[in-house]
């Protein structure tokens, strides 16, 4: 009797599970189609094009690894890699430091806290083109607000974007405009730290610096890890600012890799070569991200895992 009842019950469970799985796949289908058509498909197409020579008008010509050999001898590729790496190496740590410092300030109970949080976050939602045009005016050597302010203190401001030595630091300085977005994420992490840890440290007589170094920073390492990965990926793909403000000048001092990719694809119509550059950038980002993930076991602290151990 029990075996005869078990068979229809198990078949009903299977049907219900099948219906749930089918509903889940149907809900996910729009995203899956969008990913295949607009992300995976173009990626595979660019991978194929990276082994070809194509100018959008002539037939596609298979050339194998010739684009790779051309890149190894292309001085502009190495210049673009150097500029992009230098920008990421300076801007990402500055974003982390200033974002965390700002979040610590905003984590205090002060008057007008909501206003300050909104004011610091607001610049990060503005259009990249609008921000680039604004900063191009600020960096103007003749009538820019930065040099005018410096002149009031008797300091002669540099040419900024027109000076080869100051062009890349100008972009790093401009990148701090959006530090408020990271500060909001840090603020969420700070508010998730148990207050009893700070209370216990105060009872033991720990100073503010000791609490910061031994409680705040270790508990914030998962957030710092996330921001580091996202920051590296974002910094290595900078394009809009350089395209609008300097077009890679002066003397290729701001020739970022994505800008050089754009030139080859849509100015020189070397689609195969541009695709090869794109995959070099992808591999570069992938290797750096993998390196950060591998290193995370040595410095990222997860409270739940430590408690289990």
C-alpha positions in Angstrom: 0.0 0.0 0.0 2.8 2.4 0.9 4.7 1.7 -2.2 1.7 2.4 -4.4 1.3 5.8 -2.7 5.0 6.6 -3.0 5.0 6.4 -6.8 2.3 9.1 -7.5 3.8 11.3 -4.8 7.3 11.1 -6.2 5.9 11.8 -9.7 4.1 14.9 -8.4 7.2 16.1 -6.8 9.1 15.7 -10.0 6.5 17.6 -11.9 6.5 20.4 -9.4 10.3 20.6 -9.5 10.2 20.6 -13.3 7.7 23.4 -13.3 9.8 25.5 -10.8 12.9 24.9 -12.8 11.1 25.8 -16.0 9.7 29.0 -14.5 13.2 30.0 -13.2 14.7 29.5 -16.7 11.9 31.4 -18.3 12.5 34.4 -15.9 16.2 34.2 -16.6 15.8 33.8 -20.4 15.8 37.6 -21.2 19.1 38.1 -19.4 20.6 34.9 -21.0 19.6 36.0 -24.5 20.9 39.5 -23.8 24.2 38.1 -22.5 24.6 35.7 -25.5 23.7 38.3 -28.1 25.3 41.5 -26.7 28.2 40.1 -24.7 29.3 36.6 -25.4 28.6 36.8 -29.1 30.7 40.0 -29.7 33.5 38.6 -27.5 33.7 35.5 -29.6 33.5 37.5 -32.8 36.3 39.8 -31.6 38.4 36.7 -30.8 38.0 35.5 -34.3 38.7 38.9 -35.8 41.9 39.2 -33.8 43.5 36.6 -36.2 42.4 38.5 -39.3 42.9 41.7 -41.2 39.7 43.6 -41.9 38.9 47.2 -42.7 35.1 46.9 -42.8 35.0 47.2 -46.6 37.3 44.5 -47.9 36.7 40.8 -47.3 38.1 39.4 -44.1 41.7 38.0 -44.5 43.1 35.4 -42.2 46.6 36.3 -41.0 47.0 34.1 -37.9 49.3 35.6 -35.2 50.5 38.5 -37.4 48.5 41.0 -35.2 50.4 39.7 -32.1 53.7 40.2 -33.8 52.7 43.7 -34.9 51.8 44.6 -31.4 55.1 43.4 -30.0 56.8 45.8 -32.4 54.3 48.7 -31.9 55.8 51.3 -29.6 52.4 52.9 -29.1 51.0 49.7 -27.7 53.7 49.7 -25.1 53.3 53.4 -24.4 49.5 52.9 -23.9 50.2 49.9 -21.6 52.6 52.0 -19.6 50.2 55.0 -19.3 47.2 52.8 -18.4 49.2 50.9 -15.8 50.6 54.1 -14.2 47.1 55.6 -14.0 45.7 52.4 -12.4 48.7 52.1 -10.0 48.1 55.6 -8.7 44.4 56.2 -8.9 43.1 53.0 -7.4 45.1 53.3 -4.1 44.1 56.9 -3.8 40.5 56.0 -4.3 40.7 53.4 -1.6 42.5 55.7 0.9 40.3 58.8 0.3 37.1 56.8 0.1 37.7 55.0 3.4 38.8 58.2 5.1 35.7 60.0 3.9 33.5 57.1 5.0 35.0 57.2 8.5 34.2 60.9 8.7 30.6 60.3 7.5 30.2 57.5 10.0 30.1 60.0 12.8 26.9 61.4 14.2 27.1 65.0 13.0 24.5 67.6 12.0 23.6 67.5 8.3 24.9 64.0 7.8 22.4 63.0 5.1 23.2 66.1 3.1 26.9 65.4 3.2 26.4 61.8 2.1 24.3 62.9 -0.8 26.7 65.7 -1.7 29.7 63.4 -1.8 27.9 60.7 -3.7 26.2 62.9 -6.3 29.2 63.6 -8.5 29.6 59.8 -9.2 26.2 59.7 -11.0 27.0 62.5 -13.5 27.8 61.7 -17.1 31.4 61.0 -18.0 31.3 63.5 -20.9 29.9 66.3 -18.7 32.5 65.6 -16.1 35.3 65.6 -18.7 34.2 69.0 -20.1 33.9 70.4 -16.6 37.4 69.4 -15.7 38.8 70.5 -19.0 37.6 74.0 -18.0 39.0 73.6 -14.5 42.4 72.6 -15.8 42.6 75.5 -18.3 45.9 77.3 -17.8 44.5 80.7 -18.7 41.1 80.9 -17.1 40.7 77.6 -15.2 39.5 77.8 -11.6 42.4 75.8 -10.3 45.1 78.1 -11.7 43.1 81.2 -10.7 42.9 79.9 -7.1 46.6 79.1 -7.1 47.5 82.5 -8.4 45.7 84.1 -5.4 48.4 82.5 -3.2 51.2 83.6 -5.6 51.6 80.2 -7.2 52.0 79.9 -10.9 49.9 76.9 -11.9 51.2 74.5 -14.6 49.6 73.9 -18.0 48.0 70.7 -16.7 46.6 68.9 -19.7 49.0 70.7 -22.0 52.1 69.7 -20.1 53.5 66.2 -20.7 54.6 66.0 -17.1 51.3 67.1 -15.6 48.8 65.5 -18.0 48.6 62.1 -16.4 48.6 63.4 -12.8 45.7 65.6 -13.9 43.7 62.6 -14.8 44.5 61.0 -11.5 43.4 64.1 -9.7 40.2 64.2 -11.7 39.4 60.6 -10.8 39.0 61.6 -7.2 35.9 63.4 -8.2 34.0 60.1 -8.0 35.4 59.0 -4.7 32.0 59.4 -3.0 30.6 56.3 -4.6 33.2 54.2 -3.0 32.8 56.0 0.3 29.1 54.9 0.4 30.2 51.3 0.1 32.8 51.7 2.8 30.2 53.4 5.0 27.9 50.4 4.7 30.9 48.2 5.7 31.7 50.4 8.7 28.2 50.3 9.9 28.3 46.5 9.8 31.2 46.2 12.3 29.9 45.0 15.7 30.0 47.9 18.2 30.9 45.5 21.0 34.4 45.2 19.5 35.0 48.9 19.9 33.5 48.9 23.4 35.8 46.1 24.5 38.8 47.9 23.0 37.9 51.1 24.9 37.6 49.1 28.1 41.1 47.8 27.5 42.4 51.3 26.9 43.0 51.1 23.2 43.6 54.4 21.4 41.7 55.6 18.4 44.6 54.6 16.1 44.8 51.1 17.7 41.1 50.6 17.2 41.4 51.7 13.6 44.4 49.4 12.9 43.2 46.4 14.8 39.4 46.5 14.4 38.3 48.7 11.6 40.8 47.8 8.9 40.7 44.0 9.5 36.9 44.0 9.5 36.8 46.2 6.4 39.1 43.9 4.3 36.3 42.2 2.4 35.0 45.6 1.3 38.6 46.8 0.5 39.1 43.6 -1.6 35.9 44.3 -3.5 36.8 47.9 -4.2 40.3 46.9 -5.2 39.1 44.5 -7.8 36.4 46.8 -9.2 38.8 49.7 -9.1 41.5 47.9 -11.2 38.9 46.7 -13.8 37.5 50.3 -14.1 40.9 52.1 -14.1 42.3 49.9 -16.9 39.4 50.7 -19.1 39.5 54.5 -18.9 38.5 56.1 -22.2 36.0 58.9 -22.1 38.1 61.4 -20.2 41.1 61.0 -22.5 39.0 61.1 -25.6 37.2 64.3 -24.7 40.0 66.2 -22.9 43.4 65.4 -24.6 42.9 62.8 -27.4 45.9 61.0 -26.0 48.2 64.0 -25.9 50.5 65.8 -25.3 53.0 63.5 -27.0 51.0 60.4 -26.1 51.3 61.2 -22.4 47.6 60.2 -21.9 47.4 57.6 -24.6 45.4 54.9 -22.7 45.0 51.5 -24.2 41.3 51.7 -24.8 41.8 55.0 -26.6 44.5 53.4 -28.8 42.1 50.5 -29.5 39.4 53.0 -30.5 41.8 54.8 -32.9 42.7 51.5 -34.6 39.1 50.4 -34.9 37.2 53.5 -35.9 39.9 55.9 -37.2 42.3 53.6 -39.0 39.7 50.8 -39.6 42.1 48.1 -38.5 39.4 46.0 -36.9 41.5 42.9 -36.6 44.3 44.7 -34.9 41.9 46.5 -32.6 40.4 43.2 -31.6 43.8 41.8 -30.8 44.5 44.8 -28.6 41.1 44.3 -26.9 42.1 40.7 -26.0 45.4 41.8 -24.7 43.6 44.2 -22.4 41.2 41.5 -21.4 44.1 39.1 -20.5 45.9 41.9 -18.6 42.8 42.6 -16.5 42.2 38.9 -16.0 45.7 38.2 -14.8 45.7 41.2 -12.4 42.3 40.2 -11.0 43.5 36.6 -10.6 46.6 37.9 -8.7 44.4 39.9 -6.4 42.2 37.0 -5.7 45.1 34.7 -5.0 46.6 37.3 -2.6 43.3 37.7 -0.8 43.9 34.6 1.3 46.7 36.4 3.1 45.0 39.6 4.0 41.2 39.4 3.7 39.5 38.6 6.9 36.0 36.9 6.9 34.5 36.9 10.3 32.2 33.9 9.7 35.0 31.7 8.5 37.2 32.6 11.4 34.5 31.7 13.8 34.0 28.3 12.2 37.7 27.6 12.4 
